Amino acid sequence: MDGIEIRSATPDDADAVANYHDRCFRDTYSAQLLAGVVDAPDPNGTRQQLRDWFRPESGFETHVAVVDGAPIGHFTISGHQLVGGPT
């Protein structure tokens, strides 16, 4: 890993960020998923929400964390508040 770059998000980043979030969720909650205790988030809904948030005209300020050229996470701000991640 060459380090982490933080840059403004674009809608093109949404798929990579959504895929990374999905992998992390499934890894973290694999036992609960198998036991039927939790349900995995809807990947299509997550992608669409991220695309909406990542648009310049969205009203949100969003940045992505990039490792080895791949976006892996984001933070989104609305006014002076940190916005929660996709559900």
Beta strands, then each sheet from edge to edge (+ up, - down):
strand 1: 4-8
strand 2: 61-67
strand 3: 70-78
strand 4: 81-83
sheet 1: 1+ 2- 3+ 4-
end
